[in-house]
Amino acid sequence: MSPAESPVTQLTSQELDQTQKYVIASFAAIVWYNSIELIALCLTTFKRYTGWYFWSLFIASCSLIPHGLGFIFFIYPLGISAYVSVTLIIISWVCMVTGHSLILWSRLHLVVQARKLLRFLLVMILVDAVAFHVPTTVLLYGALHPNRARFANGYKVMEHIQLIGFAVQECVISIYIWETSKLLRLRPDRLHYTILTQLLGINIIILILDVAVVGIEYAGLYALQVMFKPVAYSIKFKLEYAILGKLIQIARVSMSSEEPLSSNSQGPDIPSSSQISSHANTGLGHDFPVLRSCTFCAFCTGFRRHARHRSRV
């Protein structure tokens, strides 16, 4: 690659061998399949389509389709303008990457009670979005211009910076795992430690995906990295439901030890709709989504009771 060329300007069918074309097409198919599945799962899992958590997860899941489509338009000679393709790529990239950070941030409300910390993390996400997305967007459009030498060199540098920056940001936001471990210390039984171990395992998988994306980028395999990245994010979004389920399981067991059992002794009483509403709309204006099974209400209430318990201890 000459100094006047950026990786993105070489993403044409003439620059790729047949194996790379097949791999990229396969990644695109996986991304689209996962995106459709995630959208269906999101719409059928939540009872109310409101709140940061639902909309971040829904928009991020939807962004996978145009992201893969933009690269297909750019790589293969379909007669579509490169500017149209790049516009699709950039818009969906912003929704996918920053959307995932907002998913992690919105989930923090379930286990973190420090309002200043939550505000700080939100500001960090917004600042990083401007600091990384805006320069990358400008340089990427500039790299398509005939006189693109400076833009191409700048894009190569910025691509590495934003990739590392967003990976570090997601690691910082994942502090929920430490907050969850604090809750588990209140009930040091085998079930809770099993759940914590499973959560750690899921986060290790997510960390491996981040390392894989960065590693492929630094190996110089840009064409594969740009299509593997949405595959990695689609897997992260799927794992999000697994993490959510484990956190719900913690809260349901915790509530069962604090709430009186119903007459049939099958489990804890579910809070009334008024109780749900009051708990769902507390803290930073965050509107917690409600799952179809209504267990999320018990989930949210359970964690807030633990918070009050910790404040009394």
N, C-alpha and C positions, 0 to 999 in steps of 0.2 A: 504494500500500500504506500503510495507516494505521500509526501508530507502535505500536499494540497488536497488530499482526499480524506474524508471521514469514513468510519465504518459504514454508516448508513448509506452513503453514496455508492457503496459497492454491493448493496443488497439488490442485485438484479439477477435475473435468471442466467445471464451470460457469465456472471462471476461465480456462480455456485455449480458444484458438480452434481451428478445425478443422485448420489447418496444423500447429500445435504437437502436437495429438493424433496426427496421422499420423507426425510426426517422432519423437515419443517411442515410439510403437509400433514404428517401424522400428529405432530404437536398441535396444529390448528384444529384438527378433528377432535382431539382429546379435550382441548379447551372449550370448544363449542358444546360438546356433550356435557361436560361438567357444569358449564354455565346454565344450560337448560335445566339440568337436574337441580342445581342450586336455587334457581328462580322458583321452580315448582316447590321445592322444599321450604323455601322462605315463605311463600304465600300460603302454604298449607300448615305450617308450624305455628305461626303467630295468629292470634285471634283478633288483635287490633293492629292496624297498619299505622302505627304512630311511634314517635320516639327516635332518638339518635341511633339506638342499636338496630332497630328494624331497617330504617332508611339507609344507614351506612352499609349494612349487610346486603340489602336489596340492590342498591345502586352499584356497589362494588361487584356483585355477581353479574349484573347486566353488562357491566363495562367489558367483561371478558370477550363477548362476541364481537363488538366493533374493534377491539384491540387486535384480535387475530385477523379480522377481515382487513384492517388497514395494512398489515404487513403482507398479506396475500396480494392485495392490490399493488403494493409497492414492489414486491419481489418478482411477481410474474407479469409478463407483458400482456396486460388486459386492456390497454388503451386508456387507462384512467390516470388523470394528472397526479404527479407525485405530491403536489400540494394538498390535494384532496385526501390522499392516503395518509400523509403526515398529520393532517388535521384530525383524522379519525384516531390515529395512534396517540397523539398528544392528549386529546380530551379523555379518551378511555384510560390512558396511563395515569392521569391525575386522579380520576375516579377510583381506579384500582388500588394504587399505592397509598394515597392519602385516605381513601375510603377504608382501607384495612387498618390504618392507624386509628381512625375514628371508631372503628369496631372495637379495637382493644381498649381505647379510652372510655367508651361508653360502658363497657363491661366492668371497668374499674369501680364504677359507682356501686356495684353490688357487694364489694368487699372492702373498699377504702372509704373511710369516713372523713379524712382530712380534706376539707374544701379547698384550702390554699394549694395543696399538692395537685388536686384535680384541675384547678384553674391554671397552675403552672404548666402542667402537661398539655392542656389544650392550647395554651399560648405557644408552647414549643412546637406542636404539630402545625399550627398556622404559620409560624415564622419559618419553619423548615419547608413548608409547602411553597412559600414565596421565594425563599432563598435557593431552592433546588429546582422547582418546576419552571419558574420564569426564565432564568438564564439558559436552562437546557432547551426550552422552547424557542427562544430567540436564536440560539446557536444552531439548532436543528433546521429551522427554516433558512437561516443564512447558509448552511452547508449545501442547500439545494441550488443556490445562486451560482451563475457561471464564474463569478469572481469570488470563490469561496475559500481561498487559502487560509485566511485568519479564522474564519468561522469553523472550518474543518478542524484546525488544530485546537481551537477552544472547545469544540464539542468533544473531542477525544478525551481531554482532561476532565471536563465537566461530567461526562458519562461515568467515569470512575468515581468521582467525588459524590455524586448523587446516589450512586448504587450503595456505597459504603455508608453514607449519611442516613439513608432511609433504613438500612439494616440495623444500624446502631439505635436509631429512634425506636424501632419496634422492640428491640431488646430492653430499652429503658421503660417503655410502656408496659412491658410484661411483668412489672413488679407485683401484679396481682397474685403471683404464685407465692410470694413471701407473705402477703396479707392472708392468703388462704391457709398457709401453714400456721399462722398465729391463731386462726379460728380453730384449727384442728387440735391445737394444744389444749383447748378447753375440754375436748373429749378425746383423750389419748387411747382410743380403742383400735382394734385391728381393722375395722371397716374404714375408718377415716384415714388411717395410714395407707391402706390399699388404694383409696381414691387419690390421695396425694401422690403416691407412686405413679399411678396412671397419668395424672396431670403432668408430672415431670417427664414421663415418657413421651407424651404428646408434644410437649415443648421442645424436647430434644429433636424430635422429627422436624419441627418447624425450623429449629436452628440449623439442622443439616440442609434443609432446602435453601435457606439464606446463604449458607456457605457454598452450596453447589452453584447458585446463581452467580455469586461473586467469583468463584473459581473459574467458571466457564468464561466469564468476561475477561479475566486477567490472563487466561490461556490464549486469548486472541480469537476465540470462536464466537465472534459477535453474532453471526447469522443464526447460530444455534441458541445463543443466550437470549436473544430478543423473543424467541418463541418458547423457550423453556421457562422464562420468567412467568408468563401467564399460566402455564401449567402448574408451576410451584404455588402461585397465588390461589388457583382454583382448589388445590389440595389444602392449603391453609384455611380457606373458607369452609371446606368440608369438615376439617378438624375443629373448626369453631363450634359446630354443633356438638361434637363429642365433648369439648371442654365445657360448654354450657350444660350439657346433661350431667357431667360429674359435679359441677357446682350446685346444680339443683338437688342432686342426690345428697350432698353434704347438708344443705339447708333443710331438706325434708326430714332427714334423720335427726337433725338438731331440734327441729320443731316438735318432733314426736316425743322428745324427752322433756319439753317445756310445756306443751299444750296438753290438756286433758283429752283422753281418748273418747271417741264417740261411743254410743251404746253398743254398736256391733263390734267394737274393738278392732276395727280394720285399719285405723290410721288416724292422724291428727285431723282436727276440724279445719276446714278451709275457711279463711276469713271471708266476711261478707263483702259485697260489692263496694259498700261505703268505706270499709277498712282498706280494701284493695286500692281504691282511688286515692285515699289520703296518703298511703305509703308510696304509691306509684309516682306521685307528683312532688315528692320532697327532694330537696338537695339540688341546687344549681339548675333548677328548672328541668331536670332530667325526667322524662316520661318513660317509665319502664314498660316495655312491651309485655303483652300477656299471651302465653302459649295457649294453643287449642285445648290442652288438657287442664289448663288453669293452674298447673303446678308452679308456674313462674311467680304467681302471686304469693304462694307460700314461701317460695324461694327468696323473694325480695324481703318479705316480712321477717323471715327467719334470720337473715343477716342483720337486719336492723335491731332485732332483739338481742343478738349477740353483741352488737356494738354497745347497747345500753348496759348489758351485763359486764362488759369489759370496763366501762366507765365507772361502774359501782365497785368493781374489785380493787 
